[in-house]
């Protein structure tokens, strides 16, 4: 019994170390090469350390050449507007549905839940035409509308959450003469904050990492977002791996930092988002 | 002003005001496109002209009889196969990280890390790993003495390029699956294990008799994500191989995008989308059906 436990412990650690190696090896290569000069890159082996981690010229050049200031600005704009709309519309909808009974409520909620089986990637052929008809191709609001309209993650999360807010709060506020709008604004919405945090985190990551929608709806250079900026940059610099490595790092770092600070919420959010 | 209205009237305003906009969005961007897709799939619309000539089932005949279209699903199969292995690895690591272990928070943090990284950046990251001449994988293989293997063109060989690409998906999503499994494992009450220990069950028996049945639902969920993920692959091959060499890593979604937006054959692209949609619905229905059969 004891012997097999020890063996199992050893197996566990060996497998974890192997997994850690497999995960860290590709980013390690990128990190060491992003700080190399062109000469260094061609004379040294790929896995060796650079002469200096203070050689930052690749980064500044990549940042400028890939138009990343613009890309980060556009991405941030899309994320911010999407989040504001998602949170406002989603929480208000769930307040109406979660607190009141009305005719066709069941079918209405069913309609929303059923929509998750329609994969967004299949409907873009038609959505593209809709966005075009609205005059929003080559406009940052096009992707915003797609992200707000076709995804209903926020409705799932808010609906689950609002059930746990006791109805007595609403009732006592009503007795004190608060209007329903006021109850929603000053009682329900603040109490939904943990759900809102989950939605903010999950959507920020998924929009930041998305490439399909911007590729389709924002073909112009001026509307470049983070994902597409890297693709353009690669097209121009392919083969210049020390430059590409630094561009990859610039793009990976923001979510990695977010992850380190918000890991607890991210784990919780991913679990509840997936099990919806 | 609003607060002076009787609650009944307020209620009606709130319901209409708060429901109308999300409903409109849902209908416009989820249901309308799904239905319009079905209608367009019976036409030969070019995406521009005002008339959409009705051609019956011929787009569907084209989808199923043209190996250049339906045969592409063979490429998607690689992602499915690798996805199964990925789930087994995810369950294994979830069990490992759920046991008594030093540094388990660190390993959880690390194994999940790839999931939150930008997909395009991850693709190029592996573009470098798999590069034939400069790539770090071939360098590593050379150092370890596998000289023949170290000249492999990982992304340039049609017979396994899809598996190379799918392995990137493994790297990226294994930790995601694992975190979901881990949450499920943590919700199994500990006293079941203790009772089993008293009855003399060993670790493996406990895994088969207690752990697996208790996470059955989550395994199904993850498998569903794996299957739909495999059906919908787009960005990895689009970025790294553009479908090459010679079309051997093209996926079905790439075909749809190409058919619609490059060849302006919206009718055919719609039929392809409907087929994909149909497959996803079938997979989901099977999952729901199995779930019902198992009670809970």
Interface residues (C-beta under 8 A of the other chain):
Chain A: X4 X8 X12 X15 X16 X19 X20 X22 X23 X24 X25 X26 X27 X29 X30 X33 X45 X46 X47 X89 X90 X92 X93 X95 X96 X97 X100 X102 X108 X111 X112 X115 X117 X118 X119 X121 X122 X123 X124 X125 X126 X127 X128 X129 X130 X145 X146 X148 X149 X150 X152 X155 X174 X177 X178 X179 X180 X181 X182 X184 X205 X208 X209 X210 X211 X212 X216 X226 X227 X228 X230 X231 X234 X241 X244 X245 X248 X251 X252 X255 X256 X258 X259 X260 X263 X266 X267 X270 X271 X274 X275
Chain B: X2 X3 X5 X7 X10 X11 X14 X15 X17 X18 X19 X21 X22 X23 X25 X26 X28 X29 X30 X31 X32 X33 X34 X36 X37 X40 X47 X92 X93 X96 X99 X101 X107 X108 X109 X110 X111 X112 X113 X114 X115 X116 X117 X118 X119 X120 X121 X124 X125 X126 X127 X128 X129 X131 X134 X135 X136 X139 X140 X171 X175 X176 X179 X180 X183 X202 X203 X218 X221 X225 X228 X232 X234 X235 X239 X253 X256 X257 X260 X261 X266 X269 X270 X273 X274 X276 X277 X280 X281 X284
